[in-house]
């Protein structure tokens, strides 16, 4: 279940939301003022590492 970042166009609140499918993004409301006028922010990919010194990425390269 991906987490998306949003910003409310009414009150300016930035928040994260679990979204089951991409089609549900249009129904996201601001938790502060309940406005539906929110913008999905461009998010950085989650990058992690392990004790062995290698790193992994949650991003998939295209092209």
JODAUR-V372841 format. One record per residue. N is the residue number from 1. D_CENTER is the distance of its C-alpha to the mean C-alpha in whole Angstrom. Layout:
BEGIN
[[N;D_CENTER] [N;D_CENTER]]
END
This chain:
BEGIN
[[1;11] [2;7] [3;4] [4;2] [5;3] [6;7] [7;10] [8;13] [9;16] [10;19] [11;18] [12;16] [13;14] [14;10] [15;9] [16;6] [17;7] [18;8] [19;9] [20;12] [21;12] [22;11] [23;14] [24;13] [25;10] [26;13] [27;14] [28;12] [29;14] [30;14] [31;15] [32;17] [33;19] [34;18] [35;18] [36;16] [37;16] [38;12] [39;11] [40;7] [41;7] [42;8] [43;6] [44;9] [45;10] [46;11] [47;15] [48;17] [49;21] [50;24] [51;27] [52;29] [53;27] [54;25] [55;22] [56;19] [57;16] [58;13] [59;13] [60;16] [61;18] [62;20] [63;23]]
END
